[in-house]
Amino acid sequence: MTTVTSPSAPVLNGRVIGIAYHAISAVRDRLLVDSGLTFHQSVALNAVADGLDRAGAVEQVTARLKIGPSEVHTLLDELVAAGLLDAAGASVTEKGDEIRQGFTDAVAELAERLYGDLPATDREIAARALAHVTARANAELAAAPE
């Protein structure tokens, strides 16, 4: 007689998080193709759409993407050149808002397909655990010499 065993639950570690991150990123990047944006550009566009001025957008995007301020200024300049932000890079144009909204809607639909049927308590636990890991990683980065 053959005994069937169910696989054990994975241990939360960098490998599991990394595998999930790359799988989700690959799907997300497919959604971005139609917009013509890179992921970094989409984060910068969202920062401005959230009402941040250029300096605030630079600060937020730098913190979220772990890139330098000059790289964020380049992203914002690219969005201005594409007509998605106004000339000052301080507000989203109508074209930029249409592209951002289309991507936001597509990501919301993706999230529903990926997470929608997971129990709310599991999602809350995972969110708390990932928030703690993120805070600790950010503390490590802040403490490390450049």
Disulfide bonds with the S-S distance in Angstrom:
none
